[in-house]
Amino acid sequence: MPLKAAADPFPSPFPCANRTAGRALVGPANGQGARSRRDFHPEATALSGQIPALSERLATYRDWKVRVTHAVTELATWLAAHRQATPRTHEQLSATLGFLDRDRLTLAVVGEASRGKAELINALFFSDLGVGLLPAAAPDTTLCPTEFLWDAEHPDPYLRLLPVETRAADTPLAAFKADPQPWVHRPLDLRGPQQLADALNVILQTKRVPLAEAVRLGLSSADPTLERAPDTAAVEIAKWRYAIVSLPHPLLKQGLVILYIPGAALGHEPELTISRLPAAAAVLLVLAADAGVTDTDLALWQRHLKGGQAGRQRAILVALNKVDRLWGDERPAADQAAGQDSGQDPDALVATRRREAAAALTIAEDLVFPVSAWAALAAAMRKDAALLRRSALPVLERHLADTLLETKRQSAIEAIDAGAGAVLERNRNRIGSRLAHVKSQLRELEQLRDQRQDVIAQLLGPTRREQERYLKGVQRLQQTRETLLTQTSQCRRLLERDVIDAMVARAQDELMHSWSTAGLRRAMKGLFDELRLAMQTVAVDSEGIRKQVRETYQVFRDDFAYDLATPQVFAPMRYRLEIELLYQEVEAFRHSPGMALSGQGMVIRRFNQQLVSRAQALFEQLRLAYDGWMRDSLQPLVDEVQEHQLMMQKRLENLQRIGRSKDALRSRIDVMQGQSEVLAEELKALRTIHNALHDDPF
């Protein structure tokens, strides 16, 4: 499954491939030169300083994935040549190749209104265009989540818009992304940056609809006074539910995806919280330095970023934007009214706001980056290196370039280890064990060179008894497997999709037939009490199963000197933590003022979208993890048992042959030496593949 760099067959407003913070640098990643001196701005290189180019890191990561893909293909070839290919190994290798083929580096930029998210994205990635590519309203009230990527399968640049009316279908965003039919498709004109920017202004569009329509779409205002307004009252909503922009931007072509998410969209689109944010390599929360951490910022952080995602999220960064508003007389005149005339030194004030933000979010201070997107954009326009440094944007970009890719690689390694890596390790252990047995038999045969025939014959008895003892151990392993299957049946049944769906269906029926707020609250609590109990049962049962697996491995280590590490354990604690955090959100939802003031249909819809869907996704993740663990937990031990059994049979045959003739002994030693050399070569080949899978490109 090769990974190919996309072609660049048409003109582009993006002048070069290697860039930092929107400044152009020499040397595109695809090896082509700059298109023309007119397109390339050599003065911009003076602004880059010593900041590593994100595009160079992306290119390095892409090349690493190509090497890993080749190594996985080599492993598949090796397995086929040695008759070790099975449906399970095919499944695991295919999963790894699929991951490598689909893998992209996603940076999600999230924040409440008027924090300067669009301006920050423009400063980081698009400032060399001379215009603000991602449109920003005044104030920043964009409601449409927007995804910037490069679609290599459809190389003509485009803007795709998903109408807000699709929310009525209750179809997940992922399903819509796989179906082009509902989208409004608009080709993009790349002949000039301004034409491109003008075309993207459409994502700002809103529309006024009757309140009843907003309620039907799940978009009515959270303000209880508006929810009590007549159904004929008009409210303003976003015209588009989601936007996808495909551009031949050099960073996007190397696998970067920029996901722009207004804070309000997270409440309307739970799928963003459930799947997109956890899958992002990094999430950048944007705050405003002049406002500090507001209550809405804190709610966004706790509910959608830090909370339930803490176990999976790779990196969460905070951009404390608009620090220029704290610069006193150095601020732009239009912004001075927004600042605070505290008389404090601007740099000291920025440092104070940084400490306050870190304390409010309970994170390390070095994860908060005070920046000025306005100053960075102005610096790019004016070629002003001093202003760029003052903006502090290079500090944020340096972190993205130096840490983001390494963080992404670590998550990729985990995916590889769970697929191809597990197959590789099983076979390395198997070959290593066989080689150890062969060497042990060689030593034994060498010791028998000077023994009499009758002495050799006497060794047959102890060997047969050892074989019988070993067969009893094999029977015990089989009994253990059957016991584990019995123990896991109830636990596995709890995780079946239809069981969880049945819980939800019962709760939905109770919700629909509840005629009071108290009844709604009772049904909501009842559902999540059931889900918590199911999660607790799985966790308790898993601990017992894990203990038995551990003890089984230890028995074979003690009785037969197996050199096997216990396989990676199943850890349900992360899922228990997330269901508990979700339960807290349910409690807050149940006792919110909107519960008493909103209509029954709206309450149920919000409950399903914001909470129930996340619980269902969590149990689906748990089921997949549990199944993988149960399928693979004893497999290394089973492989070793089969190998050991084969070697014992060979040993018995050796003694029988050489007991009849010393010539057979010499012949057998030659055969075993040949086997040892072959196994050593096989182990070397697997070690080479292992090194390729775990090579550190950085």
N, C-alpha and C positions, 0 to 999 in steps of 0.2 A: 504494500500500500504506500507508494512513494509520495513524498511531499514535494510539490513543485511550486517554485516561485511564480507568481502571476505575471503575465506580460503587461506591457504598458503601451498599448497601440495608439493612444490618442493624446492630444495636447492636454496639459494639466496646469492649473494655476499654482500648483505647489512646486517651488523652484528647485528643490533638491531633496535628497533622502535623509542625510544626516543633519540633525538639528537639535537644539536644546532650547527649551522655553520659547519656542517660536522663532528663534534666530537660525538662519541658514548656515550650514557648515559644509565644507567641501567633501565630496565623495559619497555618492548614493550607494545604498546597500546592494543594488543589483549590478554594480560594477560599471554602469553607464556614466558618462560624463554629464555635466550640467547641460541643459538644452541650449542655452545661449547666455551670453554675458548680460543680455537684457533681463533674463529671468533670474539670474543669480545676483545676490547682493553681497559683494565681498566685504563691505564694511561691517556686516553683521557678525562676522567671525570674531571681531574684536570684543564683542559683548559676551562671548561664550566662556572666556577665561579657561579654567582647567576642569570645567564640568564635563564628565563623561557623557557622550552622546547616547541617548536612550535607543536610538536606532541601531547603534553598534551592539548594544547589549541584546536587543531583539534579534539581530542577525546571528549573534553567537548562540542564543537559545534555539533559534530555528535550525541552525546547523547541528546542534546537539540532538535535536529531535530526529533529524535525518539519520544520524549515526545510530541512535537507539532503534529506530525503525529497521535499519539494516540488521542490527544485532538480533532483534526479535525474529526477523525473517530467517536468519542463520539458525536460530534455535529451532524454528519449525522444521527446517531442512534436516537438522541433526536428529530430531525426534523421529521423523519419518524414516531416515536411514537406519536408525537403531531400533525400529519397531516399538517405539514408546509413544507414538501419537495416539491419543484417545479422544473421544468426544469431549471430555472435560478439559484436556489440554488445548484442544482446538478452541473451545469456548473462552478459555483464559487468554490465549494469545490473540484471538480476534478482538476481545475486549480491550487489550492493550493497544493494538494497532488502531482500533476505532478511536480510542482516546487521543492518541498522538495525531491522528488525522483531523479530528475536530477541535483539538485544543487551541484555545486563543487566550491571550492575556487581557482580561477585562479589568478596567479601572472604572469603578462606579463613583460618580460625584453626586452627593446627596446634600440637601439642605432646605431649610424653610425659605419663604419668599424674602426677597430683598437682601440676600446674603452675598450676591455677586457670583453665583455659580457659573452662569454663562460667560461672564467676563473672565473668570479664572480659567475656564477651559480654553477660551480664545487666546489668553495670554500664554498658557502652557504649550498649546499645540498649533495655533493658527495665526499668531501675531504677524508673521512675515507676509500675510496676504494684504495687509494694509486696511482691512475692514474687519468688523466683527462677524465672523462666519456664523457662529451660533447666536441667533437673535436673542435679545433680552428686552423685555418690556420695561417701562419706566412707571412705577417700580417693577422689580423683577417678579412677575406673577405668572410666568409660564407654567402651565398645568400639564403639559403633554410630555411624558417620558420619551426621551429621544436616544437612539442608539446609533453611534457612528462606527462603521466597519467598512471592510473591503470584501465585496462579494465576488470572488474569483470565478465562480460559475456563471455569473452574469456581469461581464466586465464593463458594460455601459453604465456610467454613474446614474444613480436614481434616488428619488425620494419616495418612500412608500408610507402612506398614511392610513391608519386603521380608524374608521369612523367610530365615534363614541357610542352610536346606537348598537354596536356589537355587544355591549355590556349586557343587553337584555337577553342574549342567548346563553349566558352562564357558561360560555366556552373558555377554557384556559387560553392565556396568551400564547403558550407554546404550540397549541393546536392551530391557532390562527396563523402563526408564523410559518407553519408548514403548508398552509393553503393560501395561494396568492389571490383567490377569487374575491374575498371581502375587501381587499386593500385598494386604495386609490393610488395608482402608479403614475409618477411624473418623472420623465427624464430630466437630468440636470445638465445645464449648459456650463461647460468648463472653460469657455473662451475668456472669461475674466472673473476676478474675485467678486466684483460688485454684483454681477448677474447671479452668481452662485449664492451670495448672501441674501439677495432679494428673493430668490426662489425659496429659501429656507424660512423666510418670515411667516410662511403659512402655518408653521407649527404654533404660532401665537394665537391663532384664531379662536374666538369663543363664539358662543351663540346663546340667545335667550330663549328659554323654553318654559312652559308651565311647570309649576312646582310638582304637579302630579307626574309629569314626564321625568323630571329629575329624580323623583322618588323611585319610579319604575327602573331607572338606570342605576340606582344606588348612589347618586351624586348630589343629593339634597344637602343643604348646608347643615353643619353640625350644631348651628345655633338653634336652640329649642324654640325661640320665638318665631323664627322663620318656619320651622317645621310645623308650627300650629297655624301658619298662614293658610288662607284658602288655596285649594288646589289650582285655582285659576291664576294665582300670583305667579309672576315671572321671576326666574332666577338665571344667573349667568353661569354657564358651564363651558368646559373646553370642547371645541368642535371635534378634536381628534383624541382618540384613546391612547395611541402609541405611534411613534414615527421611527422609521429606519432610514438612515442616510448611508448610501454606499459611495465611497469616494476613493480614487487612486492616490490617496495621501500616502507618502512613504512609510510612515509608522503604521498606518492601518494595513497596508499591503504586507507588512511583516508580522501581522497577527494581533496588533493592538485593537481592542474594542473599547470605546469610550461610552459609558452608559450614564446619561444625564437624567437624574431622577428628582423632580420636585418633591418636597416632603409630603405634600398633600396626596400625591399619587400613591404613596406607600399604604395609606389607609384604604384607598379605593381599589388597589390592585395587590392583594395579599401574595400573589405569585411572585412579585418582585422580592418580597421579604423571605418567602419560603425557599425559592430556588436561585434567583438571580444574584442577590447579595451574597449568600453563602458561597456561590460558585466564583465570585469575583476574586481576583488575586489581591486586590486592595480596594477599600472603600475610603473615600475622602469626604469627610463631613465638613461642610463649609459653614463657618460662623462669621458674624460681623463684629469687628473689634470694637466699634463704637457702641454696640448694643450689649456685648458680652453674651454669656450663655443665658438665653431667655427660658421661660417655662416651656415654650413650644419646642425649643432646641433640645431641652433636657428630655422631654417626652419622646421626641423622635429618637434620641440616642438610646434611651432605656428600652423602648418598645421594639425598635426595628434594627438597631445596630449592635449595641453591647449585649443586651439580654440573651435571648435564646440562641443567638448566632455565635456567641463567644467560643463555643466548642469547635466550630468549624472555620470561622473566619480567619484568614491568613494574616491580614494586616488591616488595621483601622487607623487612619491618620486623620488629623484635624487641621484644616486650614483656617487660621484666624485672619480673615480677609478684611480689606478696607482699613488697614493700619494708617494709610495716608490721612484718614480723617482725624487722626490723633497727632498730626504733625504741626498743629498750630498754623502760623503764617505760611508755612511751606506747603499747606494743602492747596489744591486748586480752589479758586474763588467760589465756584459753584457749590463746593462741598463744605465750605467753612461753617455754614450754619449747622451742619450735621455734627460737627465736632464739639468737644467740650473745652471751654477756655479755663482749664484748671491751673494754668501757670506752671505745671509740672514739666520736667524735661521730657520731650516726646519719646526718646528711647526708653527712659525709665517707665513711662506710662505704658508703652507697648509691652515691656517685660512684666509689668504688674498684671495687665490684661491676660497675658499668656499664663501666668501662674494661676490666676483666678479661673481661667477656662479649664486648665488641667485639674484643679481641685474640684470644680463643679462636676466634671465628668469622671473623676477618680481614676485618672490615667497619669502616666509619667509625663513630665513637662516636655521632654524631648520628642514627644509624639505630636505636639502642638506647634504648627509652623506659622508664625505671624508673617503675612505677605500683603502686598498691594498689587492686585491684578491691574488696577488702573495705571499705576506707575510703571509696571512691566510693559504694558501695551504702549504707553507713551515713550518709554525708553526704546522700544523696537522701532517706533516711528521716527524718533529723533536721532537714533544711533547714539544714545547717551548711556555710556557704560556706568557712570556714577549713579544715575537714576535707577538703572537695572539692579545694581548692588543694593541700593536703598530699598528697592521693592522686596528684596529677600526671596524672590521667586527661585533663583538658582539653588538656594538651600533645599527647598522643597523638591526641585527637580533632581538634585543630586541624590536625595533619598530614594526617589522613584527609580533612578538609573542604577544605583548601587545595591538596593535592597529588594526592590519589587521583583526583579527577575530571579534573584536567588530564592525568594519566598515562593515564587511560582514554580521553580524547579523542584523545591522540596515537596510541594503538593503533587507534582508530576511523578516524582520518585515513589511516593506512597501509592499512587495508582498503578505504576509499573510493578512495584513489589507485590501488590495484591493480585496481579495477573501473571505476566510473563516471569516476574521475579520468583513467584511461588513455584511455578513449573520448573524453573532453572534450579532452584535450591533443592527441590525434591530429587532431581536427577543427579545433582552434584553429590548429595548425601548418599544416594543409591550407588553411584559409581565409586565414591570414596569408601563406602562400606565394603563393596565387593573387592576393591583393591586391597583393603586391609585384610580381608579374609584370605585372598590369594597369597599375600605375603606371609601370613601366618601359616598357611599350608606349606608354602615353600620352605619355611624354616623347619617345620616338622618333618618334611620329606628329606631335607638335608641331614637332619639328625638320625634318620633311619638308614642312611647309607651303610653304616658299620654294624647295624643290628642284624642278629640272626633271624632266619625266616620264622622260627617258632615264636620269637619275641614279638615280631610284627603281627603274627596271627593272634597273639594274646591281646593286642590293642583293639581288636574288633569288638570284644565284649563291652568294655567301658564306652566305646564310641556309640554302640547301639543303645546303651542305657542313657547316655547323654541325649541321643536323638529322641528317645521316648519321653524324657523329661521336657525336652523342648516342645514336643507335640502337645503335651499337656498345657504348656504356656500358650500355645497357639489357640487351643480350645478355650482357655480362659479369656484371651483377647476377643474371641468371637462372642463369648457370653457377655463380655463388657459392652460390645457394640450393640447387642440385642437389648441389653438393659438401658443403654443410653437412648436407643430408639423409643423404648417404652416411656422413659422419663421425659423425653422431649415432645411426645405426642400432644399432651395437654397444652404445653407451652406454645408449641407451634400452631395449634388450633386457635389460640387466642390472637395470633398475629395474622390469621387469614384475612384477606381483604373483605370477604363477604361477612365475616364476624364483626369487623369494625364498622362496615357499612350498615349492618343490621342494628348496631348500637345507635348509629347516627339516625337511621330511619325511625327507630322508636322515639328518639328525642324529637325529631321533626314532627311526628304525628302529635306528640304531646304539646309541642309549641303551637301548632296550628289550632289545637282544640283548647288552648288556654285563653280564658276570657278576662284575665286580669294580669297586671304587672307581676303580682306575686306568683302566679302560675308560670309565667314565662321564666322568671328567675329560678323557680324550682326545677323546671325542665332543663335549663342550662346547667345548673349545678349537678343535676342527676347524671347528665351525659358525661361531664368531665370527671365526676366521681368514678364512674365506670371505667373511663379511660385510664385514670390514675391507678385504679386497682389492677387493671390488665397490665399496665407497665410494671407495677410492683411485683406482680406474680411472675412475669418474665424475668425480672432482675433476680428474684430469690431462686427460682428454678435454675437459672443460668449459673448462679454461683455454685449450686450443688453439682451440676454437670461439669463445670470447669474443674472442680475439686476432684471428681472421679477421673477425668482425663489426665490430670496431673499425676494422680496416684498410679494410673495404668502405665504411664511412661516411666515412672520411678521403679515400678516392679521389673520392667524389662531392663532398665539400667542396672539394677542390683543383681538380678538373677542371671542375666546373659551378657553383661558388660556392654550394653548398647551405648553408643556415643551419639545421642540424639537430643537436641534442644526441644523443650516443650514448645509447640507452635504458638503463634500469637493468640493471646486470649481475647475473648469477646468481652467488651466493656459496655454494659448497658447503662452505666451511671450517667453518661453524657445525655442519653435519651431521657432518663428520669429527670435530670436537671431541666431539660427543655420543657418537659410536660409540666413540671412544677412552675416554671416561669410563665408558661402559657396559662396555667390555672390561675395565677395571680392576675393576669390580664382579664380572664373571664370574670373574676371577682370584681375588678374595677369596672368592667363593662356592665355587670349585673346591677351595680349600685350607682351608676352614672345618672345624672339628671335626665339625659336623653331617653333612658329606659321608660321613665314615667310619662314623658311628654311626647314621644314619637308614636307613630302608628304601629300596629302589630306587624304588618308586612315589612316595614322598614327595619324594625328591630331584628326580625328573623333574618332578613337579607344580610344586614351588617354582621350579625352573629356568625352566619355561615361563611361569609367572605373573609372576615377578619380573623376568625378563631377556629371554626370547625375545619375549614380547608387546610389550615396549618397543622392541626392535629392529625388529620388523615395522611398528609404528606410525611409527617414525622413517623407514624406507624409503618408506612410503606418503606421508609429508609431503614427502620429497625428490622423489618421482616427480611429485607435483602441482606443486611449485615448478618443476621442470625442464621439464615440459610447457608450463606457462604462459610460461616464458622463451623456449622455442624457438618457440612460436606467435607471440609478439609482438616478438621481437628485431629482425626486419627489416621489420616492418609499417610503421613510420613512413617508412622509406626507400622502400618500395614505393609508398606513397601519394604521396610527393613526386615520385617518378619519373613516375607516371601524370599528376600535375598538370603537371609540367614538359613532358611530351610533348604534352599538350593545348595548353598555352600556345605552344609552338613551332609547332604546326600552325596556330594562330590567327594567329600573327605572319606566317607564310608566306602565308596567305590575305589578310591585310591588304595586304601588299606587292603581291600579284597584283591586287587590286581597285583600289588607288589608283594603280597603274601604268597603269591604263586611263583613270582619270578623277579629277580633283581633287575633284569633288563627292563621290566615294566616300570620300576622305580626311576631309572635313568630317563626313560621316555616321558614319564609323567612330569619329572622336574623340568624337562625341556618345554613341555606343553605349558606348564604353569608359568614359567618365565616369559614365554610368548604372550600369555594372557595378561601378565603383569604389565608388560610394555604397552600392549594395546589399551588397557584400562588407564594407564598413565597418560597416554595421548588423548584419550577421550576426556579425561579430567582436565587436561591442559586446554582443550578446545572449549570446554564449558567455562573454565576460568577466564578465558579471553572474552567470551560473550558476557560474563558477569562484569568484567571491567568496563566493557563498552556500555552496558546498561547503567552503570553507576559512575561514569566519568564525570568529573566536575569541570564544566566548561569555563567557569569564572575563576 
